[in-house]
Amino acid sequence: GDSSAFVRLTFAGAPFTGDRVVFVDAASGEVMRPVTPPYAQVANGLHDFHYARYGGLTARLAHALLALMGLLVIVTGNIVWVARRDPRRLRAGHRFIEAATVGVCCGLVAASAVYCLANRLGMANERGLFYGAWTLFATGALVLRPRPRPAIGALLGLAGLLFLVVLGLDLVSAARVHAVLVADGLFAGLAACTLGSAAASLWGFRKV
């Protein structure tokens, strides 16, 4: 009923070229703006690289493996480096590096779990809750400067429990078992990985 209304249509483009966005007049069906904005082309190109849309399953698995390896190097490398150079954490810079590593990296995992739970609960502004939780966890680590062992265990343990809650909500509300098996295999894996990582950190960094 609105003569000024329009419809936004998106067409998948070739890898790294971004999606093509077309605006169509809702009343007449005429094309209003057929050109995708430059910033959208750049953002979509980065999106294609981030999710390995330029390749098949092998490329996606390679991206996932490289991401995990990079994360392990950064997190364990920073903490071990600080522990060896400054066991008593006498330098402010070392305390900052340690707290920032734990808060930003492990806080990101916990914030992702908060995002998934907010989605399942139908809460508004999921993305805002994600960034708010991430900021809260990272800031809390920088302000409180906890020891890495309990901090990593707490953040990853919280993430694991939240992923289990998401999985439980889906199991209760799902109409078909097949849908649960397909959609929530990821959440089950995330819960297992985060809880396992929390337990490993409590054991592996017991002297840090």
Disulfide bonds with the S-S distance in Angstrom:
none
